[in-house]
Amino acid sequence: MDSQRQGGHAPGMGHEADFWSALATNTMAPGWRAAVDPSVLNGETSLSAVDAFSYGMCTSTGWVAVAGMSHEQAQLLVDQVRSQPDRSHEVSAEAINAIVYVAAKGGAAGDPDTRTAAKAAMAAMATTRTLDQVLARQGKLIGHFVYLVYTPRAGARFGRPCFIRHEDKKILTVHKLFEVAAMTIRTDLYAPGSRVGAQIRAAGGLKLCKELEQLTRG
C-alpha cells in the first residue's frame, strides 16, 4: 500500500480497489490518503503482513509519500540495492529527485510517481549506516524508515535517514512524523560536533515548510 499527505484523492480503480483503499486508510493510515498496491488486489500480498513503512519527505514543502510492505519485501529491495554497491550515490540521488519531483506536482496516493518516490526512499535507506544499525539491533526490517530530503539555501539537496521503532503496525500519524522530522533537524542543527550541522551552516541553513519551521523553533 502507499499513502501521501498532500495532493488529490487516490485514483479510482473500481469497487474492489475502493474497498481495500478505504480499509487501508481506516485501519492502517488514519489521517492519510491511502491506496492499496495492485499486489493486494491480485492476492500476492496481504495487508496483515505489512510491518515495514518507508517515508519520503520533502522538508521544504512538507509533502510526504509512504509505502507499506512486509519486512521480507523490504529486505528484497535492500538486497537488490546492495548487490550494486557502485550505484549507491545514484540510488540516493534518484530518491531525492523522485521525492522532490512528486512533491512539486502534488502526487496523489496510488499515483505511480508517488509509489516510486516512497519505494525509492527505502532504496536510499539501503545505502545508509542507519539501516545497518537496524539490522544489527533487531535482525529484521520492521518499523518506520524515514528518508528526509534537505534543501539547503545554497548548494545541492541531500538525504537524511532516520528510523523509528514502533510496535503498532500502522503508519505514523502526520503529527508524529513531523515531530520525528523536527527532532532530527534540531539534532542536526544544534548537536555539538555534528557534521551534518556544519554542512547545513556552510550552505546558509535549510529551507523548511512552515510546520517544520515552527516545530524546530519550539
Contacts in CASP RR format, 6 or more apart in sequence:
PFRMAT RR
TARGET T0000
AUTHOR 0000-0000-0000
METHOD contacts of the structure
MODEL  1
MDSQRQGGHAPGMGHEADFWSALATNTMAPGWRAAVDPSVLNGETSLSAV
DAFSYGMCTSTGWVAVAGMSHEQAQLLVDQVRSQPDRSHEVSAEAINAIV
YVAAKGGAAGDPDTRTAAKAAMAAMATTRTLDQVLARQGKLIGHFVYLVY
TPRAGARFGRPCFIRHEDKKILTVHKLFEVAAMTIRTDLYAPGSRVGAQI
RAAGGLKLCKELEQLTRG
1 24 0 8 1.000
1 28 0 8 1.000
1 29 0 8 1.000
1 34 0 8 1.000
1 35 0 8 1.000
1 36 0 8 1.000
1 37 0 8 1.000
1 40 0 8 1.000
1 47 0 8 1.000
1 50 0 8 1.000
1 67 0 8 1.000
1 68 0 8 1.000
2 34 0 8 1.000
2 35 0 8 1.000
2 37 0 8 1.000
2 65 0 8 1.000
2 66 0 8 1.000
2 67 0 8 1.000
2 68 0 8 1.000
2 109 0 8 1.000
2 110 0 8 1.000
2 114 0 8 1.000
2 115 0 8 1.000
2 118 0 8 1.000
3 24 0 8 1.000
3 25 0 8 1.000
3 29 0 8 1.000
3 32 0 8 1.000
3 33 0 8 1.000
3 34 0 8 1.000
3 35 0 8 1.000
3 65 0 8 1.000
3 66 0 8 1.000
3 109 0 8 1.000
3 171 0 8 1.000
4 32 0 8 1.000
4 33 0 8 1.000
4 63 0 8 1.000
4 64 0 8 1.000
4 65 0 8 1.000
4 66 0 8 1.000
4 106 0 8 1.000
4 107 0 8 1.000
4 108 0 8 1.000
4 109 0 8 1.000
4 111 0 8 1.000
4 114 0 8 1.000
5 32 0 8 1.000
5 33 0 8 1.000
5 62 0 8 1.000
5 63 0 8 1.000
5 64 0 8 1.000
5 174 0 8 1.000
6 61 0 8 1.000
6 62 0 8 1.000
6 63 0 8 1.000
6 64 0 8 1.000
6 106 0 8 1.000
6 107 0 8 1.000
7 33 0 8 1.000
7 106 0 8 1.000
7 107 0 8 1.000
7 108 0 8 1.000
8 33 0 8 1.000
8 106 0 8 1.000
8 107 0 8 1.000
8 108 0 8 1.000
9 33 0 8 1.000
9 108 0 8 1.000
9 109 0 8 1.000
10 21 0 8 1.000
10 33 0 8 1.000
10 34 0 8 1.000
10 35 0 8 1.000
10 108 0 8 1.000
10 109 0 8 1.000
10 110 0 8 1.000
11 35 0 8 1.000
11 108 0 8 1.000
11 110 0 8 1.000
11 111 0 8 1.000
12 18 0 8 1.000
13 21 0 8 1.000
13 35 0 8 1.000
13 41 0 8 1.000
16 41 0 8 1.000
17 35 0 8 1.000
17 36 0 8 1.000
17 41 0 8 1.000
20 36 0 8 1.000
20 40 0 8 1.000
20 41 0 8 1.000
20 47 0 8 1.000
21 34 0 8 1.000
21 35 0 8 1.000
21 36 0 8 1.000
21 109 0 8 1.000
23 47 0 8 1.000
24 34 0 8 1.000
24 35 0 8 1.000
24 36 0 8 1.000
24 47 0 8 1.000
25 31 0 8 1.000
25 32 0 8 1.000
25 33 0 8 1.000
25 34 0 8 1.000
27 47 0 8 1.000
27 170 0 8 1.000
28 34 0 8 1.000
28 47 0 8 1.000
28 50 0 8 1.000
28 169 0 8 1.000
28 170 0 8 1.000
28 171 0 8 1.000
29 66 0 8 1.000
29 170 0 8 1.000
29 171 0 8 1.000
30 170 0 8 1.000
30 173 0 8 1.000
31 173 0 8 1.000
31 174 0 8 1.000
32 66 0 8 1.000
32 109 0 8 1.000
32 171 0 8 1.000
32 174 0 8 1.000
33 108 0 8 1.000
33 109 0 8 1.000
34 109 0 8 1.000
34 171 0 8 1.000
35 108 0 8 1.000
35 109 0 8 1.000
35 110 0 8 1.000
36 47 0 8 1.000
37 45 0 8 1.000
37 115 0 8 1.000
39 45 0 8 1.000
40 46 0 8 1.000
40 47 0 8 1.000
45 69 0 8 1.000
45 70 0 8 1.000
45 73 0 8 1.000
49 70 0 8 1.000
49 72 0 8 1.000
50 68 0 8 1.000
50 69 0 8 1.000
50 70 0 8 1.000
50 169 0 8 1.000
51 70 0 8 1.000
51 71 0 8 1.000
51 142 0 8 1.000
51 143 0 8 1.000
51 169 0 8 1.000
52 68 0 8 1.000
52 69 0 8 1.000
52 70 0 8 1.000
52 71 0 8 1.000
52 73 0 8 1.000
52 74 0 8 1.000
52 122 0 8 1.000
52 141 0 8 1.000
52 142 0 8 1.000
52 143 0 8 1.000
52 145 0 8 1.000
53 66 0 8 1.000
53 67 0 8 1.000
53 68 0 8 1.000
53 69 0 8 1.000
53 143 0 8 1.000
53 144 0 8 1.000
53 145 0 8 1.000
53 171 0 8 1.000
53 172 0 8 1.000
54 66 0 8 1.000
54 67 0 8 1.000
54 68 0 8 1.000
54 69 0 8 1.000
54 74 0 8 1.000
54 118 0 8 1.000
54 119 0 8 1.000
54 121 0 8 1.000
54 122 0 8 1.000
54 125 0 8 1.000
54 145 0 8 1.000
54 147 0 8 1.000
55 64 0 8 1.000
55 65 0 8 1.000
55 66 0 8 1.000
55 118 0 8 1.000
55 121 0 8 1.000
55 144 0 8 1.000
55 145 0 8 1.000
55 146 0 8 1.000
55 147 0 8 1.000
55 172 0 8 1.000
55 177 0 8 1.000
56 64 0 8 1.000
56 65 0 8 1.000
56 66 0 8 1.000
56 95 0 8 1.000
56 99 0 8 1.000
56 117 0 8 1.000
56 118 0 8 1.000
56 121 0 8 1.000
56 146 0 8 1.000
56 147 0 8 1.000
56 148 0 8 1.000
56 149 0 8 1.000
57 63 0 8 1.000
57 64 0 8 1.000
57 99 0 8 1.000
57 146 0 8 1.000
57 147 0 8 1.000
57 148 0 8 1.000
57 149 0 8 1.000
57 177 0 8 1.000
57 181 0 8 1.000
58 64 0 8 1.000
58 99 0 8 1.000
58 100 0 8 1.000
58 103 0 8 1.000
58 149 0 8 1.000
58 151 0 8 1.000
59 148 0 8 1.000
59 149 0 8 1.000
59 150 0 8 1.000
59 151 0 8 1.000
59 181 0 8 1.000
59 185 0 8 1.000
59 206 0 8 1.000
59 207 0 8 1.000
59 208 0 8 1.000
59 209 0 8 1.000
59 212 0 8 1.000
60 149 0 8 1.000
60 151 0 8 1.000
60 206 0 8 1.000
60 207 0 8 1.000
60 208 0 8 1.000
60 209 0 8 1.000
61 103 0 8 1.000
61 104 0 8 1.000
61 209 0 8 1.000
62 103 0 8 1.000
62 209 0 8 1.000
62 211 0 8 1.000
62 212 0 8 1.000
63 99 0 8 1.000
63 102 0 8 1.000
63 103 0 8 1.000
63 106 0 8 1.000
64 174 0 8 1.000
64 177 0 8 1.000
65 99 0 8 1.000
65 102 0 8 1.000
65 114 0 8 1.000
65 115 0 8 1.000
65 117 0 8 1.000
65 118 0 8 1.000
65 121 0 8 1.000
66 118 0 8 1.000
66 171 0 8 1.000
67 115 0 8 1.000
67 118 0 8 1.000
67 119 0 8 1.000
67 121 0 8 1.000
67 122 0 8 1.000
68 118 0 8 1.000
68 171 0 8 1.000
69 77 0 8 1.000
69 122 0 8 1.000
71 140 0 8 1.000
71 141 0 8 1.000
71 142 0 8 1.000
74 122 0 8 1.000
74 141 0 8 1.000
74 145 0 8 1.000
75 140 0 8 1.000
75 141 0 8 1.000
77 119 0 8 1.000
77 122 0 8 1.000
77 123 0 8 1.000
77 126 0 8 1.000
78 122 0 8 1.000
78 123 0 8 1.000
78 125 0 8 1.000
78 126 0 8 1.000
78 131 0 8 1.000
78 141 0 8 1.000
80 123 0 8 1.000
81 87 0 8 1.000
81 88 0 8 1.000
81 91 0 8 1.000
81 123 0 8 1.000
81 126 0 8 1.000
81 127 0 8 1.000
82 126 0 8 1.000
88 127 0 8 1.000
89 127 0 8 1.000
91 120 0 8 1.000
91 123 0 8 1.000
91 124 0 8 1.000
91 126 0 8 1.000
91 127 0 8 1.000
92 124 0 8 1.000
92 127 0 8 1.000
92 159 0 8 1.000
94 120 0 8 1.000
94 123 0 8 1.000
94 124 0 8 1.000
95 117 0 8 1.000
95 120 0 8 1.000
95 121 0 8 1.000
95 123 0 8 1.000
95 124 0 8 1.000
95 147 0 8 1.000
95 159 0 8 1.000
96 124 0 8 1.000
96 149 0 8 1.000
96 157 0 8 1.000
96 158 0 8 1.000
96 159 0 8 1.000
98 113 0 8 1.000
98 116 0 8 1.000
98 117 0 8 1.000
98 120 0 8 1.000
99 117 0 8 1.000
99 120 0 8 1.000
99 121 0 8 1.000
99 147 0 8 1.000
99 149 0 8 1.000
100 149 0 8 1.000
100 151 0 8 1.000
100 157 0 8 1.000
101 113 0 8 1.000
101 117 0 8 1.000
102 111 0 8 1.000
102 113 0 8 1.000
102 114 0 8 1.000
102 116 0 8 1.000
102 117 0 8 1.000
105 113 0 8 1.000
107 113 0 8 1.000
107 114 0 8 1.000
108 114 0 8 1.000
121 145 0 8 1.000
121 146 0 8 1.000
121 147 0 8 1.000
122 145 0 8 1.000
122 147 0 8 1.000
124 147 0 8 1.000
124 159 0 8 1.000
124 161 0 8 1.000
125 131 0 8 1.000
125 145 0 8 1.000
125 147 0 8 1.000
125 161 0 8 1.000
128 161 0 8 1.000
130 161 0 8 1.000
130 162 0 8 1.000
130 163 0 8 1.000
131 141 0 8 1.000
131 145 0 8 1.000
131 161 0 8 1.000
131 163 0 8 1.000
133 163 0 8 1.000
134 141 0 8 1.000
134 145 0 8 1.000
134 163 0 8 1.000
135 141 0 8 1.000
138 165 0 8 1.000
142 165 0 8 1.000
143 163 0 8 1.000
143 164 0 8 1.000
143 165 0 8 1.000
143 166 0 8 1.000
144 163 0 8 1.000
144 164 0 8 1.000
144 165 0 8 1.000
144 166 0 8 1.000
144 172 0 8 1.000
145 161 0 8 1.000
145 163 0 8 1.000
146 161 0 8 1.000
146 162 0 8 1.000
146 163 0 8 1.000
146 164 0 8 1.000
146 177 0 8 1.000
146 180 0 8 1.000
146 181 0 8 1.000
146 184 0 8 1.000
147 159 0 8 1.000
147 160 0 8 1.000
147 161 0 8 1.000
148 159 0 8 1.000
148 160 0 8 1.000
148 161 0 8 1.000
148 162 0 8 1.000
148 181 0 8 1.000
148 184 0 8 1.000
148 185 0 8 1.000
149 157 0 8 1.000
149 158 0 8 1.000
149 159 0 8 1.000
149 160 0 8 1.000
150 157 0 8 1.000
150 158 0 8 1.000
150 159 0 8 1.000
150 160 0 8 1.000
150 200 0 8 1.000
150 206 0 8 1.000
151 157 0 8 1.000
151 206 0 8 1.000
151 207 0 8 1.000
152 158 0 8 1.000
152 199 0 8 1.000
152 200 0 8 1.000
152 203 0 8 1.000
152 204 0 8 1.000
152 205 0 8 1.000
152 206 0 8 1.000
152 207 0 8 1.000
153 203 0 8 1.000
153 204 0 8 1.000
153 205 0 8 1.000
153 206 0 8 1.000
153 207 0 8 1.000
154 203 0 8 1.000
154 204 0 8 1.000
155 203 0 8 1.000
158 199 0 8 1.000
160 184 0 8 1.000
160 188 0 8 1.000
160 196 0 8 1.000
162 180 0 8 1.000
162 184 0 8 1.000
164 172 0 8 1.000
164 180 0 8 1.000
166 172 0 8 1.000
172 180 0 8 1.000
178 211 0 8 1.000
178 212 0 8 1.000
178 215 0 8 1.000
179 215 0 8 1.000
181 212 0 8 1.000
181 215 0 8 1.000
182 212 0 8 1.000
182 215 0 8 1.000
182 216 0 8 1.000
185 206 0 8 1.000
185 208 0 8 1.000
185 212 0 8 1.000
185 216 0 8 1.000
186 216 0 8 1.000
187 194 0 8 1.000
188 194 0 8 1.000
188 196 0 8 1.000
188 197 0 8 1.000
188 200 0 8 1.000
189 197 0 8 1.000
189 200 0 8 1.000
189 206 0 8 1.000
189 216 0 8 1.000
191 197 0 8 1.000
200 206 0 8 1.000
208 216 0 8 1.000
END
